[in-house]
C-alpha cells in the first residue's frame, strides 16, 4: 500500500513538472520571472523557478523510485538504498545550483531559454566589469 500511495503522488508531481515545462496557460507558467534578474536582494521569482524546474521534478523522481523500492518483491534495504542515493545526489546537485541567479540553460524549457541566455550573458558582463574596476 505505501508503494501505491508514493507512486500516485510521484506520478502526479511528474505530471505537474511536465505541465510547468510545456503548458502554455498562465497558470502553467506561474513560475516564469517576468522581469530581468536582480542581483541585489532576495528574488522570489528565482525561488519560484528553482521550485518549478528543480524541486518538483526531483521530489517526483524520489517518490517514484521509493515506490518501486517498496514493492513487495524487494527487500526494505532497496528502499533505504534508493533514499540514501537520492539524498546524496540531490544534496550535491542542489548545493551546486542553490545560489545561482540563472540556472543552467539546459534546465529551462526551450521557450524561455533565449531570454535566460541573454540574462546570463548580461550577468557575466556585469561581473567582468566589476572585477576590472
N, C-alpha and C positions, 0 to 999 in steps of 0.2 A: 504493500500500500504506500509506503513512503516514496518508493521509486516512481509510482504513478503520479503522485502529487508533485514531486520535484520535476518530473518530466513535463507535466502540463504547464507548470509555472515557467519552466525554462523555454518551452516551445512558445508560450505567449510572449515572453521577453524577446525571443529571437524574432518573432513576427513584428514586434514593436520596433526593434532595431532596423529591420528591413524597411519598415514603413517610414522611419526617420530618414533613411537614405534615398528612397525612391519616390516617396509621397510628394504630390505637388500641391496639396492643400496648405492653407496657412497653419492649420493645426499640426500637420506633419512636420512643418519647418519652424516650429516654435523656438528651436534651439539656435537658429542661424543669427549671428551677430549682425544687426542692421547698420552698424556704424563702424568706421575704421577702429582698429585696436587702440587701446590706451595703455601706454607703458606704465604710467604712474597710477598708483592706487589700485583698489580692488575692482576687478571687472567681472560682474555677474555673468555676462554673456560668455566669457571664456569658460566659466564653470559649466554653463549650460552646454556648450559644445563638447567639453570633456565628458559630461554625463551622457549625452546622446550618442557620441561616437566611440567612447571607451567603456564607460561603466556598464551601460545596459547590455552591449554585446558580450562583455566579459562575464557578467553575472549569469546571462543566459547560457553561455558555454559551460560555466561552472555547474549550474544546476542540471543541465542535460548530461554532463559527464558523471555527476554524482548519481543521477537517476539510473544510468547504465551500471555504475559500480555497485549500486544497491540491489540490483536484480537478484533473485534467489539463486541462480547458478553460481554466482560469485561469492567469495568469502568477504567478510566485513573488512578485511585488510585491503582489499581492492579499493573500496570507497575511501578509506583513510589515505591510501597512497595517492589516489586521484586528487583528493583535497589538498594534501601537502604539496604536490607538484603544482597544482593550480595557484595556490597561495604564493609559492616561491616564484613562479613565472610572473604572476600578476604583480607581486611586490617589486620585482626587477623592472618590468615594463612600466608600471605606474610611477616608480621612482624616477625613471629616465624622462618621462613625459610630464611630470607633475608641474613644474614651474615654467613650462613653455607657453608663450603667448599664442603661438600658432603651432598647431600640431603638424607632424609630418604630412606632406601633401597627399600621400597615398591613403591616409585615413579619411580624407574628405571625399564626399561624393563628387562625381565629375562636374556637376552643375555649379558647385561653389569653389572648385579648385582654382580657376583663374583669378578670382578675387583674392583668395588667400595667398596665392603665389605673389601677387603684387604687394600685398601687405608684408609678406616675408621679406621680399626684396627691399622694401622701404625700411623695415626694421633693421635689416643688416646694414643699409646705407647710414642710418642714424647711429648705429653702434660704431661703425667705422669712423664717422665724423667725430663722435665723442672721444674715441681713442686718440685721434690725431690732435684734438686740440682743445 
